[in-house]
Amino acid sequence: MKKKIKFEDALKKLENVVEKLENEENDLDEILNLYREGADLAEYCHNKIVNVENEIEIISNKLKENKGK
């Protein structure tokens, strides 16, 4: 995913892709395109969650350090 997108929007798009793959009849090329799009969205969401977790950990550690002073 190259352009910036809000996490919530990416997650909603991913849900829509999964729904299309599960519920619609698609030709093989469309299935492949949907799968690629879903994989990109899943990777983006995963990376966003990891980044937020890391940021929270950094902030928490700073608070612990400041509390000990």
N, CA, C and O atoms as a DFTB+ gen file, in Angstrom:
276 C
 N C O
     1  1       0.832      -1.176       0.000
     2  2       0.000       0.000       0.000
     3  2       0.878       1.242       0.000
     4  3       1.654       1.466       0.929
     5  1       0.755       2.012      -1.004
     6  2       1.647       3.146      -1.129
     7  2       1.062       4.423      -0.559
     8  3       1.784       5.202       0.064
     9  1      -0.230       4.661      -0.755
    10  2      -0.776       5.906      -0.245
    11  2      -1.247       5.751       1.189
    12  3      -1.609       4.662       1.635
    13  1      -1.231       6.870       1.896
    14  2      -1.649       6.856       3.308
    15  2      -3.156       6.672       3.375
    16  3      -3.920       7.265       2.614
    17  1      -3.549       5.832       4.311
    18  2      -4.962       5.565       4.533
    19  2      -5.132       5.348       6.033
    20  3      -4.247       4.812       6.700
    21  1      -6.263       5.765       6.541
    22  2      -6.524       5.559       7.961
    23  2      -6.691       4.062       8.223
    24  3      -7.217       3.323       7.390
    25  1      -6.233       3.635       9.398
    26  2      -6.317       2.229       9.777
    27  2      -7.744       1.717       9.648
    28  3      -7.976       0.646       9.087
    29  1      -8.693       2.476      10.163
    30  2     -10.091       2.049      10.157
    31  2     -10.610       1.871       8.732
    32  3     -11.380       0.952       8.454
    33  1     -10.182       2.759       7.831
    34  2     -10.599       2.647       6.428
    35  2      -9.978       1.412       5.775
    36  3     -10.641       0.709       5.011
    37  1      -8.712       1.152       6.075
    38  2      -8.040      -0.027       5.532
    39  2      -8.706      -1.303       6.042
    40  3      -8.897      -2.255       5.284
    41  1      -9.055      -1.319       7.317
    42  2      -9.701      -2.489       7.897
    43  2     -11.071      -2.725       7.255
    44  3     -11.443      -3.865       6.980
    45  1     -11.808      -1.657       7.021
    46  2     -13.123      -1.771       6.381
    47  2     -12.968      -2.296       4.954
    48  3     -13.736      -3.153       4.516
    49  1     -11.977      -1.781       4.235
    50  2     -11.732      -2.269       2.875
    51  2     -11.355      -3.747       2.896
    52  3     -11.796      -4.518       2.044
    53  1     -10.548      -4.134       3.862
    54  2     -10.155      -5.545       3.990
    55  2     -11.381      -6.415       4.251
    56  3     -11.517      -7.489       3.666
    57  1     -12.263      -5.960       5.117
    58  2     -13.495      -6.702       5.382
    59  2     -14.330      -6.846       4.110
    60  3     -14.913      -7.902       3.867
    61  1     -14.388      -5.795       3.303
    62  2     -15.143      -5.843       2.048
    63  2     -14.522      -6.826       1.066
    64  3     -15.236      -7.553       0.375
    65  1     -13.196      -6.852       1.002
    66  2     -12.508      -7.792       0.119
    67  2     -12.811      -9.227       0.544
    68  3     -13.126     -10.075      -0.291
    69  1     -12.715      -9.490       1.836
    70  2     -12.997     -10.839       2.339
    71  2     -14.436     -11.236       2.019
    72  3     -14.702     -12.364       1.602
    73  1     -15.350     -10.308       2.218
    74  2     -16.760     -10.586       1.921
    75  2     -16.954     -10.909       0.445
    76  3     -17.692     -11.835       0.106
    77  1     -16.302     -10.158      -0.433
    78  2     -16.411     -10.424      -1.870
    79  2     -15.842     -11.794      -2.215
    80  3     -16.406     -12.523      -3.031
    81  1     -14.732     -12.136      -1.594
    82  2     -14.130     -13.442      -1.869
    83  2     -15.001     -14.581      -1.361
    84  3     -15.046     -15.647      -1.975
    85  1     -15.688     -14.369      -0.256
    86  2     -16.514     -15.423       0.335
    87  2     -17.885     -15.542      -0.316
    88  3     -18.419     -16.645      -0.438
    89  1     -18.458     -14.424      -0.733
    90  2     -19.869     -14.429      -1.099
    91  2     -20.181     -14.222      -2.571
    92  3     -21.311     -14.462      -2.995
    93  1     -19.229     -13.793      -3.347
    94  2     -19.517     -13.505      -4.744
    95  2     -18.819     -14.500      -5.652
    96  3     -17.783     -15.072      -5.312
    97  1     -19.414     -14.685      -6.806
    98  2     -18.766     -15.513      -7.810
    99  2     -17.880     -14.598      -8.636
   100  3     -18.361     -13.676      -9.296
   101  1     -16.589     -14.860      -8.591
   102  2     -15.630     -14.054      -9.322
   103  2     -14.840     -14.946     -10.259
   104  3     -14.634     -16.131      -9.994
   105  1     -14.401     -14.351     -11.365
   106  2     -13.525     -15.134     -12.232
   107  2     -12.136     -15.194     -11.604
   108  3     -11.847     -14.476     -10.647
   109  1     -11.296     -16.039     -12.141
   110  2      -9.991     -16.294     -11.551
   111  2      -9.144     -15.033     -11.442
   112  3      -8.471     -14.832     -10.431
   113  1      -9.161     -14.185     -12.456
   114  2      -8.380     -12.947     -12.415
   115  2      -8.871     -12.008     -11.317
   116  3      -8.073     -11.373     -10.628
   117  1     -10.174     -11.926     -11.165
   118  2     -10.743     -11.064     -10.114
   119  2     -10.397     -11.598      -8.733
   120  3     -10.096     -10.826      -7.823
   121  1     -10.438     -12.917      -8.575
   122  2     -10.059     -13.525      -7.297
   123  2      -8.614     -13.189      -6.963
   124  3      -8.300     -12.838      -5.825
   125  1      -7.735     -13.296      -7.953
   126  2      -6.328     -12.982      -7.732
   127  2      -6.144     -11.512      -7.355
   128  3      -5.380     -11.196      -6.443
   129  1      -6.839     -10.617      -8.053
   130  2      -6.743      -9.190      -7.735
   131  2      -7.268      -8.887      -6.334
   132  3      -6.665      -8.104      -5.600
   133  1      -8.369      -9.493      -5.969
   134  2      -8.917      -9.299      -4.634
   135  2      -7.966      -9.842      -3.572
   136  3      -7.770      -9.223      -2.526
   137  1      -7.382     -10.997      -3.851
   138  2      -6.437     -11.595      -2.902
   139  2      -5.226     -10.695      -2.704
   140  3      -4.780     -10.485      -1.576
   141  1      -4.694     -10.162      -3.800
   142  2      -3.557      -9.231      -3.706
   143  2      -3.925      -7.999      -2.882
   144  3      -3.183      -7.583      -1.993
   145  1      -5.083      -7.430      -3.195
   146  2      -5.537      -6.248      -2.464
   147  2      -5.694      -6.568      -0.978
   148  3      -5.279      -5.786      -0.124
   149  1      -6.288      -7.709      -0.676
   150  2      -6.468      -8.122       0.709
   151  2      -5.146      -8.327       1.425
   152  3      -4.994      -7.944       2.585
   153  1      -4.193      -8.930       0.736
   154  2      -2.872      -9.152       1.333
   155  2      -2.188      -7.821       1.635
   156  3      -1.582      -7.660       2.695
   157  1      -2.283      -6.869       0.710
   158  2      -1.696      -5.541       0.934
   159  2      -2.354      -4.837       2.115
   160  3      -1.677      -4.233       2.947
   161  1      -3.679      -4.921       2.179
   162  2      -4.406      -4.280       3.275
   163  2      -4.078      -4.944       4.614
   164  3      -3.893      -4.258       5.619
   165  1      -4.007      -6.265       4.625
   166  2      -3.680      -6.985       5.859
   167  2      -2.277      -6.620       6.338
   168  3      -2.056      -6.427       7.534
   169  1      -1.344      -6.526       5.417
   170  2       0.028      -6.148       5.778
   171  2       0.064      -4.722       6.334
   172  3       0.736      -4.453       7.329
   173  1      -0.659      -3.821       5.686
   174  2      -0.718      -2.437       6.160
   175  2      -1.288      -2.384       7.585
   176  3      -0.720      -1.732       8.460
   177  1      -2.405      -3.070       7.807
   178  2      -3.040      -3.063       9.127
   179  2      -2.110      -3.668      10.179
   180  3      -1.982      -3.128      11.278
   181  1      -1.476      -4.761       9.855
   182  2      -0.544      -5.401      10.787
   183  2       0.591      -4.441      11.154
   184  3       0.903      -4.256      12.330
   185  1       1.203      -3.835      10.134
   186  2       2.305      -2.911      10.388
   187  2       1.863      -1.714      11.217
   188  3       2.603      -1.242      12.080
   189  1       0.661      -1.226      10.956
   190  2       0.138      -0.090      11.715
   191  2      -0.028      -0.474      13.187
   192  3       0.335       0.298      14.074
   193  1      -0.570      -1.651      13.444
   194  2      -0.758      -2.116      14.819
   195  2       0.594      -2.272      15.519
   196  3       0.748      -1.853      16.666
   197  1       1.559      -2.865      14.845
   198  2       2.891      -3.038      15.421
   199  2       3.506      -1.681      15.750
   200  3       4.081      -1.505      16.824
   201  1       3.389      -0.729      14.842
   202  2       3.943       0.606      15.076
   203  2       3.284       1.292      16.273
   204  3       3.962       1.926      17.081
   205  1       1.980       1.164      16.381
   206  2       1.266       1.771      17.505
   207  2       1.670       1.093      18.815
   208  3       1.886       1.771      19.819
   209  1       1.774      -0.226      18.813
   210  2       2.211      -0.952      20.014
   211  2       3.604      -0.492      20.449
   212  3       3.851      -0.274      21.635
   213  1       4.504      -0.349      19.486
   214  2       5.860       0.110      19.797
   215  2       5.853       1.514      20.380
   216  3       6.565       1.800      21.342
   217  1       5.059       2.369      19.802
   218  2       4.961       3.756      20.288
   219  2       4.409       3.797      21.716
   220  3       4.899       4.550      22.558
   221  1       3.391       2.985      21.975
   222  2       2.814       2.919      23.321
   223  2       3.853       2.411      24.317
   224  3       3.948       2.916      25.436
   225  1       4.620       1.424      23.913
   226  2       5.660       0.885      24.794
   227  2       6.717       1.951      25.107
   228  3       7.162       2.068      26.249
   229  1       7.110       2.716      24.109
   230  2       8.088       3.792      24.315
   231  2       7.545       4.829      25.293
   232  3       8.242       5.258      26.212
   233  1       6.309       5.220      25.084
   234  2       5.688       6.212      25.979
   235  2       5.584       5.667      27.396
   236  3       5.885       6.375      28.357
   237  1       5.161       4.418      27.532
   238  2       5.034       3.799      28.858
   239  2       6.374       3.726      29.564
   240  3       6.467       3.991      30.762
   241  1       7.409       3.369      28.825
   242  2       8.748       3.300      29.421
   243  2       9.223       4.677      29.876
   244  3       9.851       4.793      30.929
   245  1       8.939       5.704      29.112
   246  2       9.309       7.065      29.505
   247  2       8.577       7.469      30.782
   248  3       9.161       8.091      31.670
   249  1       7.305       7.116      30.868
   250  2       6.535       7.438      32.069
   251  2       7.099       6.718      33.291
   252  3       7.186       7.296      34.374
   253  1       7.480       5.455      33.110
   254  2       8.062       4.688      34.215
   255  2       9.380       5.300      34.655
   256  3       9.662       5.398      35.849
   257  1      10.189       5.711      33.679
   258  2      11.473       6.342      33.991
   259  2      11.271       7.643      34.767
   260  3      11.954       7.888      35.761
   261  1      10.351       8.459      34.321
   262  2      10.076       9.748      34.968
   263  2       9.477       9.557      36.368
   264  3       9.723      10.355      37.273
   265  1       8.709       8.515      36.525
   266  2       8.097       8.240      37.823
   267  2       9.155       7.832      38.851
   268  3       9.020       8.117      40.041
   269  1      10.201       7.167      38.378
   270  2      11.262       6.703      39.268
   271  2      12.241       7.804      39.673
   272  3      13.094       7.582      40.532
   273  1      12.131       8.978      39.072
   274  2      13.072      10.072      39.370
   275  2      12.603      10.911      40.517
   276  3      13.275      11.870      40.896
